[in-house]
Amino acid sequence: MRVVRSSAWKRAVPWWAFCVKITFTASTVELCPGDRLIAYTHGITETMNAANEEYAEDRLIALLQACDSEPASAPAERLVADVDALTAGAPQYEDMTAVVVRVLPSLPETAG
């Protein structure tokens, strides 16, 4: 899982941390208008092509940075296309799940 910011890409909790018993300290991340939160399973970053090359986190980060100024739906659409391009029909053995959320600006309050 990563905290995805337009201006700063930061590593958060690695996917494997949810597979073993680990105690975490609670923390808070403030998301601002325009920020994106992207949660994904390791099936995305560990998907492989026929040559056993993984998609990998570096490729995911590069893709997300490349679509930073695009519409809110762009990261998910580009991620699916990029993973499909890498695998080129190679069989997959992991589930692949990604959720992309973009923080919208606050709406002005109306007198009612």
Secondary structure by P-SEA (a helix, b strand, c coil): cccccccbbbbcccccccccbbbbbbbbbbbcccbbbbbbccccccccccccccccaaaaaaaaaaacccccaaaaaaaaaaaaaaaccccccbbbbbbbbbbbcccccccc
